Amino acid sequence: MKDLNYELYDIVEMKKPHPCASHSKLFQIVRLGADLKIQCQGCGNIILIPRDTFNTKFKKVIEHKDSISFTSK
């Protein structure tokens, strides 16, 4: 069984590329829940995918987004 440690705003690699012009396998997780929203890093399209389907098509985490910093003025 593979390690499914992904979090919000992580960059993940999928098994198959997105069918856009860039054919990118890299996606950023935009929303977590029963369904996941992932954004193609090539074209910027957002895809809504069920968690079960994502878990089968997920390959590995490329980059963890540990903390998000907000600037206040």
Residue pairs with C-beta under 8 A, 6 or more apart in sequence:
2 58
4 55
4 58
5 61
6 12
6 29
6 58
6 61
7 29
7 32
7 64
7 65
8 29
8 30
8 31
8 32
8 65
9 28
9 29
9 30
9 65
9 68
10 28
10 29
10 61
10 62
10 63
10 64
10 65
11 26
11 27
11 28
11 41
11 61
11 62
11 63
11 65
12 26
12 27
12 28
12 29
12 38
12 58
12 59
12 60
12 61
12 62
13 25
13 26
13 27
13 59
13 60
13 61
13 62
14 25
14 26
14 27
14 57
14 58
14 59
15 25
15 57
15 58
15 59
16 25
16 57
17 23
17 24
17 25
18 24
18 25
18 27
18 40
18 42
18 43
18 45
18 47
20 40
20 42
20 43
20 45
21 42
21 43
22 40
22 42
22 43
23 42
24 40
24 41
24 42
24 43
25 59
26 40
26 41
26 42
26 62
27 38
27 39
27 40
27 41
27 47
28 38
28 39
28 41
29 36
29 37
29 38
30 37
30 38
30 39
30 46
31 37
33 51
34 50
34 51
35 48
35 49
35 50
35 51
36 48
36 49
36 50
36 51
36 54
37 46
37 47
37 48
37 49
38 46
38 47
38 49
38 54
39 45
39 46
39 47
40 46
40 47
49 57
